[in-house]
């Protein structure tokens, strides 16, 4: 059940490509209307400037229909996101990586909140950022926090073959192969499983 939890635009062309590559499910920012035998749900990525802004944004999102991911910019927002049941994943990017310390991961572990990372981020990371990413992802894995991987694809040409994505994670971040596979299968699919979506 290969699942991409971060696709920008699910055009009919991208859905056709996703099905051919073996994806079973996608979470999409735009055009989450399904088709081509791939299960599709909507995706909202919130990057609030404050905790209050996050609370206001969450209040406007219908519960149970959309994958809600938060990319926190500060510690207070990160901690809140970990325990708020409306938040499905917490996104670590090149810009907010310093928010993710051991205490944040402990809070996420306690509340069962997955860590989401994006391949599009990793591709543009320099060596310093990549080293930071490596340390934090491996800490999350050691702490048994589910890590989910999204491509960040804006069109079909950016959608990686799932096996290539697994190889990329093992090569770049030293993921154990089993964990790399889980980050593209069971972990993201369990996030999508309870959502109302469509399939072709």
PyMOL commands that set and color helices and strands:
alter all, ss='L'
color gray80, all
select helices_A, chain A and resi 12-21+51-59+75-83+97-99+102-111+119-123+127-142+156-158+162-173+177-182+186-193
alter helices_A, ss='H'
color red, helices_A
select strands_A, chain A and resi 2-9+23-30+39-46+66-70+89-91+114-118+147-150
alter strands_A, ss='S'
color yellow, strands_A
deselect
rebuild
show_as cartoon
